[in-house]
């Protein structure tokens, strides 16, 4: 029995894998088992599963096909393994990842320990400010669905050189997929959604990284999103054609001819960020792309929908989760004006919700008085009726349900939280 496989099946490693899968939660696979049922299942079946893996007779279950709508109207295909298979895949990744890390490029940031989107954006800004202002944006067509499995496994073999572990990984690649109750073989690709897929994608695309480094090109890669920065349009055209040809010949991957393009930083959208040049310093900076801002606004709008009935404290909690998560991701960017505008609009929508909840003039007068408005003005405003937008923007409701009052109720200010996080990013 191979030493590497025993490391994977080691009790401590599998316990860690189990905890990570449970922490991530996620939907069940084709067997319908949820993470809450996993502990009991493992206690009853792990000894048998471990021996099957050792004997190379373990058979992973097919993944469950899930399609996630994309903003452009197309759908991203995900393959959701069973929770038991997610634990085994996580166990494999935990052991193999440290073997791969020393081989991976410094310019690769996706799905790697101690690396992030922010680091990729920072490096991109360095290139732009060094004068590399022509961008080759490489788009790999349906990357996770089209990876040549034999090529991938030969690269895995070069790293781990262990037949038992390679056999188990290949079984996951060949496990198949259930689409609306019908089984389909997976002769190519590595299903996006499995715990092993991110590591396998980096193993595959590390070959591209090495080629770009050999050519001494400045590039940033996050998973299958690869950006190359050069000094001139002529260089960009030359690089785009030669790299596209190399990817298709050497890696057997398909480059999307429609989406692969040469562009300037102002028109680039990368990892949700856009880029702009400050007029005074002539320095390139980043900010959340307009598409990302609009998506954030839609999220806040959905959470402040008046017809969505929920306790005000619960609504505030959900808003805070969305605000903190979005701003933590984009805090590196310059977006004071956007955050100020979103903040003001959010407060207006919350005032409408409160005004609607008070329902009748008597309750509205009581509410306004409780918030410090004089009796006469409170009464006058309370009888303004249900002209929600006018009432909450043109009357004393603005003063009553102020930013400070909403903060006391627990609401995180988009602007204040952004300024705090942005200052930390610049330190």
N, C-alpha and C positions, 0 to 999 in steps of 0.2 A: 504494500500500500504506500502511495507516495506521501512524502513528508509534507508537501504543500497542501494536499487535500486534507490531511489530518489537522493542519493548522486551521483550515476553513471550518472543519467539523468540530473543532475544540469547543468545549462547553462555554468557556468565557467569551470566545468570539461570537458564538451563536446567541448567547444571552444578550450581548451588546446589539447584535443585528435585530433580535426580537424587540428590544426596547425602542430602537430607532423606528422600526415599522409601526409599532403601536403609537409612538409619539406623532408620527406623520398622519396617522389615521387613514383616511382615504377610503374609497369605495371597495367593495368586495369583487372578486373575480367571478369566473363562470360557475364555481361551486356555491356561490352565495354566502360564503363564510365571511363574517366581519372580524375586525381586530379584537373585539370584545370576547369572541369565542376562541381566539387563537391559543390562549394559555392552556385551556383544557384539552384542546386537540393535540398540542405538542406533548403534553404529559402522557397521553395515551399512545401516540403514534411515533414519537421521535426515534426511539430505538430501531423500529422497523425501517423508517425513512433513511436513517443514517446508514444502515447495512445495505439498503438498496443502492444508495449513492456509492458506497465503497465497491459494490459489486458491478457497477456501471449498468444497473437495470432500473434505476429510478427514472420515471417518465413524468416530466413536468406537464401540467395541464395547459391547454390552449389559453391564450389571453382573450379577454373580452374586449371587443371593439367598441370604442366610444368616440364620437365625433364632436369636436368643440368648434362652434362657429367662430370665424375670424372676422375682423372689421371689414375686410374687402368682400365678404359674402361667401368665400370658400370655407372649407372645414379642415381642421387639423385632426388627423387620425391618431388616436391614442390606443395603446394596447394595455389593458389592465390585467396583470397576473393575479393569481389567487394570493391570499395573504401568506399562505405557507411558502409559496414559491418566491414571494417578495423577501421573506426572511432569508431563504437560502441564497438568493441573488445578492442581498445585502451582505451576507457573510462572505461570499466570494469577493465582492468589491472591496471590503475592508482589508482583506489579506493581499489582494493584487495591487490595489491602488498605491501603497508605499513602494512597490517594485517599479511602478510606472513613473511616478513623480520625478525621479532624477532624470528621466529620459525626455520629459515634456519640455516644451519651449517656454521661455520667460515671457513670451508675447501671447500666450494662451491663458485665458482667464475663466472659462466656463467650467462649472461642475468640478472645481478643484479646491482642496483645503486651503484656507487662508487667502483666497482670491475672490474677487467680486467684480460686478459690473462697473462700480465706481473706479476701480483700479484701471480697467480697460479704457474708460473715458479719460482719466488723467493722462494715460500714455498717449492717447489720441491727440489731446491738447498739446502735449510736448511736440509731437510731430508737426502739427499745424503751425505752432509758434517758431519752429525751426525753418519754416518756409516750404514745407511739403504740403502744398495746398491743392493738389489735384488728386482726387480720390477714385480708386477703383473699388467698386462695391460688388463683391462676388456673391452670387446667390446660387446655392446648390439646390437643384430641383428635388423635392420630396426626399431629402437626404436620409432620414431614418428608415424610410420604406424601400430605399434603393441600394443600400450598402451591399456590395458583393461579399457574401459570407465566406467564400473560400479565401479571398484576399484578406479579409479581416482576421480569419483564424490563423493564417500564416503569420500575420503580424503579432497576434497574441502568442503564438508558439515561439517567436523570436525573443519574447520577453520572459515567459514563464517556463517554457520547455518542460511541460508536465502533462503527460497523456491523460491521466485520470481527470484532472481539472479541465483540460481542453475538451474532453468528451462531454463533461457536464455543461460547459458553456455552450457548446454546439447544440446540445439538446434543447437549451432554452431558445436558441436562434431558430430551431426547427420545430418548435412546439406547436405552431399553427395559431390560427385565430378563429374565434366564433363570431360570425357576422349574422345577426338576426336569427340565431339558432342553427346556422349552417356552418360547418367546419371548412376552413380554407387553409391550404398549406402555406408556409412561409419559406419560399426558396431563396429569398433575398431580403435584406433589411434587418434591422434590430428594433423591435417594437418600442416606440416612444411611450414611456410610462413605466417601464420596468426599472428596477434599481440598478441593473447592470448597464443599461443603454448609455447613460452619460459617459461612463468610463470607456466603453467600447467605441463610442464616437470619437473620444479624444485619442484613443490608440490609432484609429483610422486616419484622423485628420492631422495627427502629429507628423505624418509623412509630408503633408502639404507644408506644415510649419518648417520642416527641415529644408525643403526645397526653396522656400522663400528666404530663409536664413542664408542658404548657400548663395543665393543671388544678391545678398546684402540689401534686401528690400525692407522698408519700414512698414510693419503691419501689426494689426491687432486682431485677435480671433477670440470670439466667445461662442463656444459650441460650433455650430455651422455658419455663424455670422462672421464673415471675414472681410476686413477693410485693409486696403493697401494704399499708402500715401506716397506720392512721388512729386517731383518739382515742376513737371511740365506736361502739357496735354499730349505731346508726342510720346513721352515716356509712358504716360497712362495708357495710350492706345496700344503701344508695344507690349506692355505688361499684361493688359487684359487679354489680348489674343494669345500670347504665349502661355500664360498660366491656365487659361481655359482649356487650351489644347493639352497641356500637361495633366490636368486633373482628369480629363476624360480618357486619356491614353493610359496613364500610370495607375490611377486609382479606380478606374471603371465607374466613376460617378458622372451624373448628368448635370451640366451647368445650365441654369435657366437663362436662355439668351435674351428673353424679354426683360427680366429684372436685373440681370448683371449689367452694370452701366458705369460710365465715367461721369463724375459730378464734381461740383465745388462744395466746400464745407457748408455754405449757407443753405444748400438744398439737400443736405444729408440728414437722414434720420437713422440713428444708430443706438440700439438698446433703449429706445424711448427718448433719447436726447437729441436736441438740435444744436447747432453751433452758430455763433455770431462774433463779429469783430468789433471790439469797443473802439469808438471813434477817437478818443483822446490818447489812449495808450497804444492803439493799433495792435492790441493783444486779442488772440482768439479765446473765447470763453464758451461755456456750454449752458444750456437751460433745458427744461422739459420741453419736448416737442409739442407743437400745438395739438396734434392728435392725442397725445397723452393728457394734456390739460383738459381737452373736451371730454375724454373718457372719465377723468376724475370728476368733472362737473356732473356728468350723467350719473355717476355713483352717488354723489351727494344729493342730487335731485331725487333719485329713487328712495334714498333713506329719509327724505323729508317730504315724501308724498303724503298729502293730507288725508287721502282715503285709506292709507295704511295705518290701521289701528294698532297702537302699542303704547305702553307706559312711556312717559317723557324721559325718565331716567334710562330706560332701555334704549330709546332712540339716541340719546346723548352718548351712551356707551358704544353703540355701533358706529356712530359718526366718528368718535374718537379713534376707534380701531382703523377706520378707513383713512382718516387724516394723518395719523402717525405713520401708518404703513407707507402711504404714498409719499409723504414728505421725507421720511427716512431714506427712501430710494433716490429721490431727486434733489436732496438738500445741497449737493455740490453745485447745482446750477443757479444761475441768476434769475430770480423770478419774484422780486418784491412786489411789483405792480400786480401781477396775476394773483398772488396770494392775498393782497389787500382787497382786490375786487371780489374774489371768491368768498372771502371772509364776510364782506358786507352783504353779499347776496344770500349767503347761508343764514346770517342772522335775520334777514328779512323773512325768509321761509319759515324759520322757527317761530318768529313773532306771529305769523299767520296761523301756524298750528296752535299756538297758545290761545290766540283770539278765538279761533274756532272751538277749542275745547271749553272755553268759558261760556259759549253758546248764547246765554240770555243777558240782556242789559244789566240786570241786578248783579249777576255774577261778574260781569265785566267791570262794573263800577267798583265792586269789592276788590277785585284783583288789582286794578289800577291804584286804588287807595292803599292797598297793602304794600305796593311797590313805591309808595312815596308821592303819588299824585294827589293834589288837593281835591276835596269833595266835589266842588262845583265843576271843575275841569274834567274830573273822572266821570261824573254823571253825563256831562255834555258829550264826551267821547263815547261813552257806553251806548248812547242812542244813535250813533252814526250808522248802525246797521252792519250788513255783511259785505260791504265793499272792501274786502280783505286787503287788497294791494294798496289802496288809497289810505286806509286806516293805519296800516303798519309802517307807512313811509311818510305820511304828512301830518300825523297827530302826535300827541304826547306819548303814544305807545312806544315810539322810538326811545324816548327818555326813560320810560318805565322799565321796558325790557331791554336794557342797555347791554353793551358788551361786558361790562363788569358783572351785571346780574346773571348773564348766561355763563360767565366764567365761574361764578359762585355755584351755579347749578351743575358745574362739572365739565362744560364744553371747552375743548381745546381750541384755541384761536389758531387758524391756519397761518396767519401772518406772524404771530409771536413765536409759534413753534418752529416755523421755517427759519426765522431770524436766529433763533437759538441754535438750531442744528447746523445752519449754514456757517455760522461763526466757528463752530467746532470743526467743520470740514476744512476751513481755511487755516486753522492753527497748524 
